[in-house]
Amino acid sequence: MPKTAALVVAAGRGSRMAQDGSTTPKQYRQIADAPILSHTLKALGNHPAISTILTVIHAEDGDAYTNTVVSLPQEVSSKLLSAVVGGKTRQKSVLNGLKALEKADPDFVLIHDAARPFLSNDVLDGVIEALEEGQDGVLPAVPVVDTLKRQPQGADRLETVDRSDLHAAQTPQGFPFAKILSAHRAAASAGLDDFTDDTSLAEWAGLVIALSKGDPANFKITTPADLSRAQTLAKPWTMTASTHQKPSLASLQDVRNGIGYDVHAFEAGSEVVLGGVAVPHTQSLKGHSDADVVLHAITDATLGAIGDGDIGQHFPPSDPKWKGAASDQFQIDAVRRVKDHGGRIAHIDVTIVCEAPKIGPHRETIRESIATICDIPSSRVSVKATTSEKLGFTGRKEGIAALASVTVRLPLNEDE
């Protein structure tokens, strides 16, 4: 599997943001009780395909950066390399970061603005998938919807610009690592240092850039008005030191349901993992991960409710990375995807089908485990068990099946 690194450009001063009188660089301004940069790093670090993150910072921001990353969750902070100091321009900062990433030897690099915290997995997936298809570079972008006007210098009238083929560029912009590093070095050698983004530089170097689907929410916080908008958008999932302030279920009027099914055969062993709980048994379940048939069904149901593929798409069994992996991380990722949509899981109902082991003695433990993994009260989790009356593979005690129904509530999008 290709190694993908993220390079976060956080060395700017944000002069347009300083219009409100604050001297704090915009990437360290607070939204949802955390610096903007913190949200950006979480969005990148939570993506399973990104293995390494390097941040380019201003020489004066060492303490601010340290204070930002100290509170990141371990699954994000473990991907961070030591920050490097940027240059006088964005282009020079990116080159400094690319040089520092050479030791990590990534196949791909995603270059992202620190001040774009509302980065979704869909945008990241689109860029990474295009790189895996062999593109020289990938630009996430959204079609321009506003009518555009041009006023030539010295002219007294406007001209309307055809917007039919125009797109607004976003980040992260993705590249094969060796190609973009070579392009940056060539531009530096030529004395060119005024490219405003990396695809412009890549095009100058002869690389062909492909478009991928952007997201209107993935905007760059540049002005005080942008910051106010960001603070409003971030409110539904405000993180405090002790709790999540979640949107009320009553405010989430788009109710969706997903269904999941999974089955695993028995093999030699002494326990089965069900819902994150190790249940003693005369055999184990066979699978690439820990073969938690319950969590696999729940994960598929959760992904189905938000129309986001299935567990095999996001965590392919062909990838050795997931060999023996605990399945709770699959469902945690699915829960995060729900949260990325501004939603919540409202209820989980799972049925376990087997002749043995007996589920009853472990039912409440499994229920509590699922609730913890999904960050919901146990009152919103139902765990049932049944046999197949000795019919079929479960009746012959050859394995265990699980069926799950997950109800998700999302904000109502009247544009859909």
ABEGO torsion letter per residue (X at the ends): XBBBBBBBBAABAGAAAAAAGBABBAAABBBGGBBAAAAAAAAAAABAABABBBBBBBAAAAAAAAAAAAABBAAAAAABBBBBBBBABAAAAAAAAAAAAAAAGBABBBBBBAABABBBAAAAAAAAAAAAAGBABBBBBBBBABBBBBBBBGBABBBBBBAAABBBBBOBBBBBAAAAAAAAAAAAAAGBAABABAAAAAAAAGBBBBBBBBBAABBBBABAAAAAAAAAAAAAABBBAABBBBBBAAABABBBBBBBBBBBBBBBEABBBBGGBBBBBABBBBBABAGBAAAAAAAAAAAAAAGBEBAAAABBAABAAABGBBAAAAAAAAAAAAAAAGBBBABBBBBBBBAOBBAAAAAAAAAAAAAAAAGBBAAABBBBBBBAGGBEAAAAGAEBBBBBBBBBBBBBBAAX
